[in-house]
Amino acid sequence: MPVTTTPRPTGHPGYSETLPREPESAAIARRLVRTALATWGLEDQIDTATVVMTELVSNAVDHGRFASIRVIVSRPTDTRLHLGVVDRSKVLPMKQTHSSPDEIHGRGLLIVDNLTDRWGTDLYRWGKQVWGELKCEPAQ
């Protein structure tokens, strides 16, 4: 499936791609993040951003409804990086307040919360977008 770019008011294109709602899509989403950040000269953010995107995709794979998800990488301003995953479920994600070291699942939003400057959920009539934002320095 082709990557879609959309011009933004800041002059930075946004990158998005529709992917199958399956665990293997996390690798494609990470590649999209690396491509966008390298294009914007934000290589120092790649490690953090790929972890955040992986957790958002994993959450959508586990809790989404339909066969596909949409991943989004954009810069709403020169100093903010937006990472989002859209799915067709209206069920709000809940950050676990406790977890055991033996648990395999349930820590994704804790990781997102710790790595991002802010995160949230935008509800739509047909689903939602769970997103995280990182501060970034403008490309030189």
GUMARKE-835794 format. One record per residue (C-alpha): residue number from 0; x, y, z. Coordinates in nm, 3 decimals, padded with zeros to 5 digits. Example, Ala and Ser with C-alpha at 12.3 -4.5 7.8 and 13.67 -1.06 7.14 Angstrom:
<atoms>
<atom 0,<01.230,-00.450,00.780>>
<atom 1,<01.367,-00.106,00.714>>
</atoms>
This chain:
<atoms>
<atom 0,<00.000,00.000,00.000>>
<atom 1,<00.136,00.345,-00.083>>
<atom 2,<00.247,00.598,00.175>>
<atom 3,<00.034,00.910,00.175>>
<atom 4,<00.186,01.252,00.237>>
<atom 5,<-00.020,01.554,00.329>>
<atom 6,<00.111,01.912,00.342>>
<atom 7,<00.087,02.074,00.685>>
<atom 8,<00.062,02.444,00.775>>
<atom 9,<00.418,02.430,00.910>>
<atom 10,<00.548,02.323,00.570>>
<atom 11,<00.628,01.971,00.688>>
<atom 12,<00.452,01.685,00.512>>
<atom 13,<00.266,01.434,00.723>>
<atom 14,<00.321,01.067,00.660>>
<atom 15,<00.053,00.803,00.698>>
<atom 16,<-00.007,00.449,00.587>>
<atom 17,<-00.292,00.201,00.619>>
<atom 18,<-00.168,-00.134,00.744>>
<atom 19,<-00.318,-00.472,00.831>>
<atom 20,<-00.416,-00.501,01.198>>
<atom 21,<-00.150,-00.760,01.272>>
<atom 22,<00.170,-00.764,01.481>>
<atom 23,<00.395,-00.758,01.172>>
<atom 24,<00.268,-00.409,01.089>>
<atom 25,<00.476,-00.266,01.374>>
<atom 26,<00.792,-00.316,01.165>>
<atom 27,<00.640,-00.123,00.872>>
<atom 28,<00.526,00.154,01.109>>
<atom 29,<00.879,00.181,01.254>>
<atom 30,<01.020,00.211,00.902>>
<atom 31,<00.773,00.494,00.830>>
<atom 32,<00.883,00.672,01.150>>
<atom 33,<01.253,00.634,01.059>>
<atom 34,<01.188,00.766,00.706>>
<atom 35,<00.992,01.070,00.825>>
<atom 36,<01.237,01.161,01.100>>
<atom 37,<01.540,01.121,00.873>>
<atom 38,<01.368,01.345,00.616>>
<atom 39,<01.310,01.608,00.884>>
<atom 40,<01.664,01.584,01.025>>
<atom 41,<01.537,01.444,01.356>>
<atom 42,<01.755,01.134,01.372>>
<atom 43,<01.814,01.188,01.744>>
<atom 44,<01.444,01.114,01.806>>
<atom 45,<01.426,00.791,01.604>>
<atom 46,<01.484,00.545,01.890>>
<atom 47,<01.222,00.700,02.119>>
<atom 48,<00.972,00.756,01.838>>
<atom 49,<00.997,00.398,01.710>>
<atom 50,<00.934,00.258,02.059>>
<atom 51,<00.628,00.484,02.099>>
<atom 52,<00.493,00.384,01.757>>
<atom 53,<00.550,00.016,01.830>>
<atom 54,<00.349,00.041,02.151>>
<atom 55,<00.066,00.234,01.981>>
<atom 56,<00.048,-00.022,01.699>>
<atom 57,<00.058,-00.312,01.944>>
<atom 58,<-00.231,-00.159,02.138>>
<atom 59,<-00.437,-00.116,01.819>>
<atom 60,<-00.359,-00.472,01.708>>
<atom 61,<-00.473,-00.609,02.044>>
<atom 62,<-00.782,-00.392,02.089>>
<atom 63,<-00.889,-00.268,01.743>>
<atom 64,<-01.189,-00.403,01.558>>
<atom 65,<-01.152,-00.409,01.181>>
<atom 66,<-00.885,-00.559,00.959>>
<atom 67,<-00.675,-00.244,00.922>>
<atom 68,<-00.519,00.042,01.117>>
<atom 69,<-00.372,00.373,01.002>>
<atom 70,<-00.038,00.499,01.132>>
<atom 71,<00.041,00.870,01.124>>
<atom 72,<00.367,01.061,01.166>>
<atom 73,<00.344,01.439,01.147>>
<atom 74,<00.485,01.766,01.276>>
<atom 75,<00.194,01.989,01.377>>
<atom 76,<00.450,02.258,01.465>>
<atom 77,<00.825,02.298,01.418>>
<atom 78,<00.883,02.180,01.775>>
<atom 79,<00.636,01.889,01.805>>
<atom 80,<00.638,01.540,01.660>>
<atom 81,<00.300,01.364,01.648>>
<atom 82,<00.276,00.983,01.632>>
<atom 83,<-00.071,00.831,01.602>>
<atom 84,<-00.255,00.510,01.528>>
<atom 85,<-00.616,00.513,01.410>>
<atom 86,<-00.846,00.215,01.452>>
<atom 87,<-01.218,00.153,01.422>>
<atom 88,<-01.281,00.073,01.789>>
<atom 89,<-01.442,00.334,02.013>>
<atom 90,<-01.313,00.165,02.328>>
<atom 91,<-01.085,00.408,02.510>>
<atom 92,<-00.737,00.284,02.599>>
<atom 93,<-00.663,00.260,02.969>>
<atom 94,<-00.318,00.303,03.115>>
<atom 95,<-00.248,00.028,03.366>>
<atom 96,<-00.151,00.157,03.709>>
<atom 97,<00.003,-00.171,03.816>>
<atom 98,<00.175,-00.461,03.648>>
<atom 99,<00.372,-00.761,03.747>>
<atom 100,<00.712,-00.839,03.596>>
<atom 101,<00.561,-01.170,03.479>>
<atom 102,<00.290,-01.001,03.268>>
<atom 103,<00.357,-00.990,02.896>>
<atom 104,<00.092,-00.731,02.808>>
<atom 105,<-00.045,-00.418,02.971>>
<atom 106,<00.257,-00.188,02.987>>
<atom 107,<00.230,-00.021,02.645>>
<atom 108,<00.058,00.298,02.754>>
<atom 109,<00.285,00.324,03.058>>
<atom 110,<00.578,00.322,02.815>>
<atom 111,<00.406,00.580,02.591>>
<atom 112,<00.334,00.796,02.896>>
<atom 113,<00.698,00.781,03.007>>
<atom 114,<00.849,00.851,02.665>>
<atom 115,<00.619,01.124,02.533>>
<atom 116,<00.564,01.480,02.645>>
<atom 117,<00.192,01.421,02.617>>
<atom 118,<-00.043,01.158,02.477>>
<atom 119,<-00.414,01.112,02.437>>
<atom 120,<-00.706,00.979,02.241>>
<atom 121,<-00.916,01.158,01.981>>
<atom 122,<-01.260,01.001,01.939>>
<atom 123,<-01.428,00.996,01.600>>
<atom 124,<-01.779,00.894,01.503>>
<atom 125,<-01.639,00.564,01.369>>
<atom 126,<-01.335,00.500,01.594>>
<atom 127,<-01.040,00.673,01.752>>
<atom 128,<-00.679,00.786,01.721>>
<atom 129,<-00.440,00.716,02.007>>
<atom 130,<-00.140,00.945,01.982>>
<atom 131,<00.174,01.063,02.152>>
<atom 132,<00.377,01.378,02.100>>
<atom 133,<00.747,01.443,02.147>>
<atom 134,<00.925,01.776,02.158>>
<atom 135,<01.174,01.819,01.876>>
<atom 136,<01.416,02.077,01.757>>
<atom 137,<01.354,02.227,01.412>>
<atom 138,<01.570,02.081,01.138>>
<atom 139,<01.858,02.306,01.036>>
</atoms>
